[in-house]
Amino acid sequence: MPGNIDDLAIGQKHDPSIAAPPDFKHEGPASLHEAAPPLVVEGKPTQAQHSTHFYDYDSSVEDQGEYPTEEELHTLRRVADTIPWRVYTLAFVELVERFSYYGSTVVFTNFIQQPLPKGSKTGAGFKDGQSGALNKGQQASTGIGTFNQFWVYLMPLFGAYVADKYLGRYKTICYALGIAIVGHIIMVVSATPSVIVHPSSSLGCFLIGIIIMGVGTGAFKPNISPLIAEQLHITKLVVREREGGERVIIDPTVTQSRVYHYFYLFINIGALVGQIGMVYAEKYVGFWLSFLLPTCLLCVCPLVVWYCRDKYVMAPPQGSVLGKAVGLFLLANKGRWSLNPVKTYKRLYDGTFWEDVKPSHIEASRRPAWMTFDDQWVDEVARGFAACSVFCWIPLYWLTYNQLNNNLTSQAAVMTLNGLPNDVLSNLDPFALIILIPLCDLVFWPFLRKMNIRFTPIKKITMGFYTGAAAMIWAAVVQAYIYKKSICGTGAAGILPASLGGDGEKMCPPVDINVWAQTGAYVLIAISEILASITTLEYAFSKAPKNMRSLVMSFNLFMSAISAALGEAFVTLSADPLLVWNYGTMAVLAFIGGTCFWFQYRGLDREEDHLNMLPTGHLYREKTDEEALPEQPVAHEIKE
């Protein structure tokens, strides 16, 4: 079994700070450098003989099974383990939280962009009218929506830090739900009839609400998915015999993949029900109801997690992993940068980037106060950076997904709706996911495994980029036909010109293109989510050290914040007559991003099993004999 990954294993073309794994030359007692068996090591046994068993936190030896031999790893079928019921309670909490989040955000575009209907105090447009409230235009709605996404995915870094250092994942989730509920209540106030008729006051209240909601949602996200995966029984490869006599390998990565697929299924059930229900609440009652119902449902979540508090497996906080990891990274960079780029490159790639910052290489008197860990933990951090570097291209993928709830919703508003709310079409995405996720889990992925085709995470993410690009091409073609058929030409979403009978307020009439023409774009985005979004969740959990799971998950989520920030640069394209350019630009960026991603990381396919071999590090190392010695008294000459 390979026990290390040297600098050449990944390739020196990567930034060493994120892709140069360490050379494992441990010093000190062997017990400090004990490595945990990998989750998956294809073609290599985790243990040589069946006589060795292990215990898990809530199962007996017989329940767990036996370690596979090398022959069994080549020949036996790999299957998922059973999923404990407590996983479903957390998945339900995620479902409800996503109902509240997506149910509220799906109406943001109309709430911000469209004007309040004449005589209305609720914003409801009813069957033949357009719902609206603040009348700030498409660029403002896109900008505020993009800010909301940036904020929601920036906050996971804060949530991960608090969970790791102070509260643990469970308590952080509880506090996050309370904060999110407060934010939702403030949004309800912004949409009440007495406030919504004053656009400036309503907008100010609304912005305060989404900021507070973002803090709660952002702290919730990086902790719920690791907490779910930590409830699983099996953490190592084992062999079991089924009722029919078939011997199979219970593979923890297959189990994690199934859990995250169905976790994502629960997310999209919540999103689908929330979005459909709230757009109709907005359409026929008003925005106050589309904000109130998600708030009421979100109040159920604290009750569920409190009731099951004694059933969950909860890891205690283990100190500021984020602070130590960042401090270690900055220390490793110290003295390596120069105005001369050649010198900088040579210093960064001399093979000592992580080796020089191991505690054993620094005199005890010169170590920073925060350097409480051992050499093995430095290796874990190095490999965590190496694995998570794959997320750095993901913002270009999220640029395509981000069109879902702003520009594509605005595009639908100028098409033939036949009584449908313009923002209901976005529900094709979660609807497609609800159908496709079980198909992938039960049919497509097992078929590929049976055919011995390794559709690795890197390949999945690459295909996610390409299908996202295809979705944007579809949207660009639809937009081009809208401009072609609209009597207003490239101003299809604007005010009807006076030359065409406009009065300065009347909007251009919808074009004769059925809104269901958008279906292809939404389905392609759904496929890209299965390939890219779900896979990054699995990758973040499986590659992260145990005491850095919230941190790595927050880094993955932070890529969405980066994408939202990049999206702000394209806000000027989010209006007529530039929308074809907007979708075309997103398609090109996703295609280029996917291609660069594949060429940079295709080597990681061969290193997949190595990266799963994450040794167990220690945040607080045992002191060496030299460090443990008490200070010796100094002899002084006594002068008579």
PyMOL commands that set and color helices and strands:
alter all, ss='L'
color gray80, all
select helices_A, chain A and resi 7-10+16-19+30-33+61-64+70-75+85-105+108-113+138-190+193-196+199-229+252-284+287-298+300-307+321-333+341-348+355-357+359-361+364-366+375-401+407-413+425-450+457-485+489-491+498-500+515-543+546-568+571-573+579-605+608-611+625-628
alter helices_A, ss='H'
color red, helices_A
select strands_A, chain A and resi 77-79+238-241+247-250
alter strands_A, ss='S'
color yellow, strands_A
deselect
rebuild
show_as cartoon
